[in-house]
Amino acid sequence: MNPHFDTPLPLPVELEHAFRRAAGAGNLVGALKELWPWLAQEAGAPRGSDHYSLRQMMTRAYTAYYGPANAMKLPAILSEMEWAGLPLPSGDVRLLDVGCGPGTAAAGAAWWWGERGVKVSATGLDWSAEFLSLATAVLSALGARLQTQRGDWSKVGELQRVVKESRPQVVVASNALNEVRRGPGELASLWAGVLTELAVLSKRDKGPHYLILLEPGNRDAYRRLLQLRKALLEGALLPPGVSLTLPCLDHRPCGALADPKDWCHEEVPVVLPAWHEELGRGAGLFKESLIFSYLVFAVLPDGVPAGFPVGAARVVSQRMEEKGLMKCYVCTASNGKRLARVLNSRRTEQNEALAVCRRGEVFTTLELGEKGDAFVAMRSSKKNKA
């Protein structure tokens, strides 16, 4: 199973202090009250107004409230990559944080790799001088190196230029697609160009390289991510040697696209400090878990398997208990997204693992009947060793 999607994550003290100190004092509650509808309803910029990232108090409020929790999303994904047996870069890691804001992804990566004795050298790309200044403060507090570049990553050629210059092993775009008004075709071409550059770097370095796209866990953000996935795969835009490795089990069509109201996401419980809860409460907000959607594209060295076992299935909903049964939704190779269930009267050693499953869990074998009754459910312990 995926233990990091099951156990509440305490916010590391290092990250808490880094974001809180960078945000500073002032009327953060008032700024957060004003900021939230801009983020939730206006993609960061109401019509006729400038973007929130150009307003100092809004960027500081964002840093204090959204920074600490969002910084933990990338570590959750990196932990899943580690659990899945994907080879991670060795030695000091070069990372590019696209649309970096206050250094959210770079900070999460610096903490996660730091726990494993690995240093991170990050480049932060953003169009906001306010955010780049805050990112510098956050990464400095963590003892990590950060080079900043001011620019619009969504402009043709800009992102590829920065990738060529910084030569990253990991490229992360966190909550960036959600604030760019581009169609899936345009975005697919842009990210295909980045993947092409990573393929060149991987061949030169003879090591693994990754592109991680990380978005909010709401329906609109996830479906935009799905449209991008579809454009990349159906348009045959992935360069040779590049594969989609997580959370999708392979390159199968996504069943969630069939229903406009459908989407899936990951959810990780998190324990946040009292001052963070007080700040959110003052603005009418509350956060008790990390909810996000993501795609991980990998350029892996020769001989390293990039896929889950054929026929593997992933749990893509919470476990729902009803009278006499448990049910959940799973993504399967043969039937896409479908309902799976275990009747209490028919629980056996062979299907018990599904009866107690968690969102994000992967099964190497899942045999379902016509109505979704599970006959056999075998967990995956590690993808490349299953």
N, C-alpha and C positions, 0 to 999 in steps of 0.2 A: 504494500500500500504506500501512499505518499504521506509519511508522517508529518511533513511540514505543512500539509493542508488540513491537519487534524488537531494539532496542539496549539493553544493560544501563544502568540509571539509577544514576549515582553519587549517594549521599546528599549533598545540599548541606551544606556546613560550617555555614551559618547555622542550618539545621534541627537538625543534630546537636547543636550547642552549646546551642540553645534548650531542647530536651527534656532533655538531660543535666543542665544546670544546674538546671532546674526540679525534676527528680526528687531531686537532692541525694544525700547519702551514706546509709549504713546498710546493713542486711542485705537488699539488693534481691534477691539470689539466693534467699534463703529465702522471701521474700514472693512471688517469681515462681513458685517451685515450688508454693506453696499456691494461687496465683491461677489457674494454667493449667487444672486440672480444673474449676474453677468456671466458667470461660469456655467450655470445650470441651463440658462435659457438663450444666451446670446453668443455662445462660442467665444467668450472673452471680450467682446466689443459690441455694445448696442449700436444700432444704426445711428449715424451722425455723431458718434463719439470715438475717441481714440481707444486703443487697446489697454486693458487693465495693466499690462506689463510695463506701460510707460508712466504709471502713476506710483509714486514712491510708497505711500501708505498702503496701497493695495498690494504691492509686491511684498511688503513687510508682513502684512496680515496673512498673505498666502504662505510665506515662508514659515511663519509661526504655526499655523493650523494645518495646512495641507502637506508641508514639507516633511515632518517627522513620519507620518503614516505612509505617505507615498514612497518615501525612501526605503521602506521595508518590503515593497512589492518586488523589486528586482532581486533581493536576497531570497525571497520565496521561490522565484523562478530559477535562480542559480542553484538552489538546493534541490529543486526537482531535476535539473539537468545533471547534477552530481548523482542523485539517486538513480536516474535512468541510465547511468553508465556512459554518458557523453564525455568525451575527452575535453578537458578545459585547458586553456593556455597555461603553460608552465613558465616559471620565472616571473619577473615583473610584468604586469598586465597593462597594455595600452588600450584605453577605452575612449570612445567618442560619445559624448552625451549631446544628442541632437534636440534642439529646443530645450536647453538644459534648465531654464528657469533658475531657481536658487541652488542648482547643482544636485537635484533630487536623486537621479539615477547614479551619478558619479559618487555621491556620498554613500548610498546603499552598497554600491560595489566596493568602495574603499573599506567600509566596515566589514563586509562579508569576507572578502579576500584577506583582510588584515587579521581576522580570526584564524586564518589558516596560514599565517606567516608570509603572505604574499603582498607585495606593494602594488599600488595602482597609480599609473600616470595617466591623468585624464585631460581631455580637451573638451571645453564647454562651448557650444555654438548656440547663440541666441541673438535676437535682434534688439533686445532690451538691455541698455547699459545698466539700469537699476538691478536687473536680475543677475547680470554678470558680476556686478560688485558683490551682491549677496552670495553668489556661488563661490566666489573667491574666499569670502569670510568663512563659509561653512566648511569647505575643503581644508582650509588652513587650520581650523579648529580640530580637524580630524588628523592632521599631520600628513595629508596627502597633497600631491602635486597637481595643480590645475593650470592649464594654459587656456586663455579665453580668446574666442574669435567672435566679433560682432558681425552678424550677417543674417540674411533671410534664407534658411535652408531649403525653402520650397521653390526658390528660383532655379531655373534650369542651369545646371552646371556648377552651382555654388556648393552643394553638398559633396559632389564628386571631387571637387577641388580640395575641400577640407580633408576628405578621406585620403586622397593621394598625399597630402602634406603631412598628416598626423599618423598615417600607417597603423590604424587601430586593429587590434585583434577582436575587439567587441565593439559593435555599434549599437547604441540603445536610443530609441525615440520614445520618451515617456510622456503621455498626454499631449503629444504634439499634433498628431493627425486630427484630433478632435477640434483643433482651433484653426485648421487650414481649409479654406474653401476651394478644394480641388476635386475633380471627379476621380473615380477609381482608375480609369485608364491613364490619366496624367500621373497619379501617384504610383501606379504600377511601373510605369516607365522610369520614374525617378528612383524607386527602390531597386529595380532591376539593374540600373546603372551602378548603384552602391554595391550590390551583390557581385557584379562583374569585377569591381575593384577589389573586393574581398577575396574573390577567387584568384586574382593575380597575386595578392599578398600571401594567400595560403600556399600557393605553388612556390613562391619565393622563399617563405619562411619554413615550409614543410611542417606546418602546425595548424590546429583548428582555428577557425574564425567564425564569428556569429553575428547575425543581425537579429535584434530583439525589439519587436514593436509591442508596446505596452500602452493600453488604453483603459479608460474607465469601464466599469462593469455594467453600465446601463445599456438598454436595448439599442439606442441609436448609435452609440459609439461602437458597440460590438458588430452591428450589421454593416457599418462602414468598413470595419476591419475585414469582415467576411467578403465584402465586394472587392476589396483589394486582393485578398487571397484568391478569389475566383479569377480576377483579371490576370494575376501572375501565373496561375496554373493553367487556365484554359488558353491563355495567350502564349503559352510556351515561352515565357520570358525568363524563367530561371536558367542561369548559365549552367553548363555541364559541371557536375560535381556538387551542386547546391541542392539541398533538400529541406523540406519543411519537417521539423522533427518534433515540435511540441506546440500546443497541447494535442494537436491532431496526430492520430496514430499512423497516418500515411497521407497520400495525396488524393484520397477519395473525395468525391463531391460532398459538400457540407449539407446535411439534411435540414439544418436550421433555416436555410435560405428559402425553403419551400413555403414557409408560413411567415408573412410579414410581421407577425406579432411574436415570433419566436427568437430566442437568443440563448446563449449559455455563457457562463462566466465562472471564475474561480472565486472562492471566498475563504479567507484565512482570519480566524479570530485574533485580535491583537489587544494587548493591555497597554493603555496610554496613561500618562501621568495626570495627577489631579489638576495641575495648572492648565493642561491642554483641554480637559473636560470643562473646566470653568470658562475658558475662552470660547469654546464652542457653544456652551449653554447661554452665554451672554448674547450670542448671535442667533440663537434658536437652532443650533446644529448639534448633532450627536454622532459619534463614530465609535463603533465597537468591533469592527472587522474591516479587513482590506478586501474590497470587491473590485475585481479587474478582469480584463480580457487581454489576451496576448498571443503573439505568434513568434516562434523561434525558428529562424532559418540558419542552417549550418553548412559550412564548407569544411569537410572533414578529411583527414589524411587517408591515403589509400589503405584499404584493408580494414577500416573501422566501420562496422555496420551502422547504418543511419536510420533503420526502421524498426518498429515493433514487430513481434512475431505475426505472421499472417493470421488473420482472424481475431486479433486482440480487440478488446472493447474497453471503453472508458466511461465511467460514471459522470454524467454531465448535469446532474441536479442534486438537490439535497435528498436524503432518505426520508420518505414519507410513510409514517406509521398510520395504519387504519385498523379497524376492528378485524382481527383475524388474518392480517397480512401486512407485509412491507412492500413498497414499490418505489421505483426510481426510474429515471430516464438514462439510457446508455447510448453511446455512439458505437455502432457496429459496422464491420466491413461490408456485410452483405445487404443489410436493410437500413442503413443510415441510423438516424435517431429513432429509438423506439422504447416503449415501455417494457420494463422488466419487473417481475414480482416474485415474492416467495410467500406462499401461504403458510401460516403457522402450523397447520396440520400436516404440511408436507416438507418441513424443514429436516434436512439430513446433513451429514458430514460433507456431502458433495456440494450442497448449495448454501451452506451456512455463511461462507465468506460474503456472499451478496446480501444476505439478510442483515449484516452489520456493516455494510459498506459506507464509505464517505465520498463526498464529491471529489472528483479528480482521481479516484482510484482506478488502476488499470488491471484488467483481467486478461491473462494470456489465453484462457479458454472460457467461453461463456455459451453454454448450450441452452437455448430458449425454445419453449413450445409455441404453438400458434397464438396463444393468448398472453405470451410473455412469461409463462412460468419457467423459472430457472431449474434445470435439472443438474447441471454441473457449472461450478464457478471456481476457477483457479486464479488466485492472485498472481500478479507479477511482482517479484521482489526487486529485480533490476532488469531494465530493458535488454541490455546487450548480453545478459547472462540467463535470460529466461529460457 
